[in-house]
Amino acid sequence: MHALKQWSYIVVALACTASHAATEVNLDKRLIGEWQGERDAKSSCQFQSRTVKRLPNGKYVISYYSDAAQTHKTGEVKGMWWSSDKTLFMQPPGTTGKPEAYRFYMIDKNTVRLENTEVDLSAECLDDSTLIDSRVVQE
C-alpha cells in the first residue's frame, strides 16, 4: 500500500512537470510582463491607450483607456496567450473561433512591434493592424 501511494505521488508530480514544461515552450519569455501603448497619433480612429499584462501562466489582461494618462478606463479583456514561430496568439475565454494572431518583432528588449496577421474588416478601427508596445519598467 505504501509503495502504491508513493507511486501515485510520482505519477502526479511527473504529470504536473510535463504540463508546466509544455506551457513554458509555448510562451516566449520576452513577451511576459506589463506593456503599454497607444494608437498612432496619425490614426483616423478615436484615441486609445492600453496596458497589457502577459503573465507567465499564459493568462493576459488588456485594459483600455480614453486618455494617455490612463485615468479613464473604457474596457478590459482577459484571456489566454501563447506564442509560436514569432507569432503571438490571444484567445478570450468562451470563444471558439480562431485566436487573434500577431507577428511580433522585438525592436529591443523593452519594445515590441505587433502586426495583426488577419485584418478584421468588422473591427472598430482598421488602423489597429500594427501596434508598438513598450515594456513598463519598474523602478
C-alpha positions in Angstrom: 0.0 0.0 0.0 2.8 2.4 0.9 4.6 1.7 -2.4 1.3 2.4 -4.3 0.9 5.7 -2.5 4.5 6.7 -3.4 4.0 5.7 -7.0 0.8 7.8 -7.2 2.8 10.9 -5.9 5.5 10.3 -8.5 2.9 10.0 -11.4 1.1 13.2 -10.3 4.5 15.1 -10.0 5.6 13.9 -13.4 2.3 14.9 -15.0 2.5 18.4 -13.4 6.1 18.8 -14.6 5.2 17.8 -18.1 2.2 20.1 -18.2 4.3 23.0 -16.9 7.1 22.3 -19.4 4.6 22.2 -22.3 3.3 25.6 -21.3 6.7 27.1 -21.0 7.7 26.0 -24.5 4.7 27.9 -25.9 5.4 31.2 -24.1 8.1 33.5 -25.5 9.6 34.8 -22.2 10.4 38.2 -23.9 6.7 39.0 -24.1 6.0 38.3 -20.4 5.4 41.4 -18.3 3.5 44.6 -18.3 3.4 46.6 -21.5 1.7 49.9 -22.7 0.9 51.5 -26.0 -1.5 53.8 -27.7 -2.9 54.4 -31.1 -0.7 56.2 -33.5 -1.4 60.0 -33.5 -1.9 59.8 -37.3 -4.7 57.2 -36.9 -8.1 58.2 -38.2 -9.6 56.4 -35.2 -10.5 57.8 -31.8 -7.5 58.0 -29.4 -7.0 54.9 -27.2 -4.2 53.8 -24.9 -3.7 50.4 -23.3 -1.8 48.3 -20.8 -1.2 44.7 -21.5 -0.2 42.2 -18.8 1.1 38.9 -20.1 1.6 36.5 -17.3 4.0 33.5 -17.2 1.0 31.2 -16.6 -0.4 32.0 -20.1 -3.1 34.5 -19.0 -3.4 38.1 -20.1 -5.3 41.2 -19.2 -5.6 44.2 -21.6 -7.0 47.4 -20.1 -8.2 50.2 -22.5 -8.2 53.9 -21.7 -9.6 57.0 -23.4 -6.6 59.2 -22.3 -2.8 59.0 -22.4 -2.6 59.3 -18.6 -4.8 56.2 -18.3 -7.2 57.7 -15.8 -10.4 56.9 -17.8 -10.7 53.1 -18.3 -13.1 52.2 -21.1 -12.8 48.4 -21.1 -10.9 45.3 -20.2 -10.3 42.0 -21.9 -8.9 38.8 -20.2 -7.8 35.6 -21.8 -5.1 33.1 -22.6 -2.0 33.8 -24.7 0.8 31.7 -26.3 3.4 32.1 -28.9 4.8 30.0 -31.7 7.2 30.9 -34.6 7.4 34.6 -33.7 3.6 34.8 -33.6 1.6 35.9 -30.6 -1.8 34.3 -30.1 -4.5 35.7 -27.8 -7.8 34.0 -27.1 -10.5 35.4 -24.8 -12.3 32.8 -22.7 -15.5 31.4 -24.1 -14.5 32.0 -27.7 -14.2 29.0 -30.0 -13.0 30.7 -33.2 -9.5 31.4 -34.3 -7.5 33.4 -31.8 -6.2 36.8 -32.6 -2.7 36.4 -34.1 0.1 38.9 -34.3 3.6 38.5 -35.8 5.9 40.1 -33.3 9.3 41.8 -33.8 11.4 42.7 -30.8 12.8 46.2 -31.6 14.8 46.0 -28.4 14.2 44.2 -25.1 11.6 46.7 -24.0 9.8 47.5 -27.3 7.8 45.1 -29.5 6.1 45.7 -32.8 2.9 43.6 -33.3 1.4 43.1 -36.8 -2.1 41.6 -37.0 -1.9 38.6 -39.3 -5.6 39.0 -40.4 -7.3 42.4 -40.6 -10.8 42.1 -39.2 -12.9 44.3 -41.5 -15.6 44.5 -38.8 -13.2 45.9 -36.3 -13.9 49.3 -34.6 -10.6 50.6 -36.0 -8.8 49.2 -39.1 -5.7 51.3 -38.2 -5.0 48.8 -35.3 -3.3 46.3 -37.6 0.1 47.3 -36.4 0.9 48.1 -32.7 4.0 49.2 -30.9 4.1 48.4 -27.2 6.8 49.4 -24.6 7.6 47.4 -21.5 6.6 49.1 -18.2 9.9 49.2 -16.4 9.6 49.0 -12.6 12.0 51.4 -10.8 
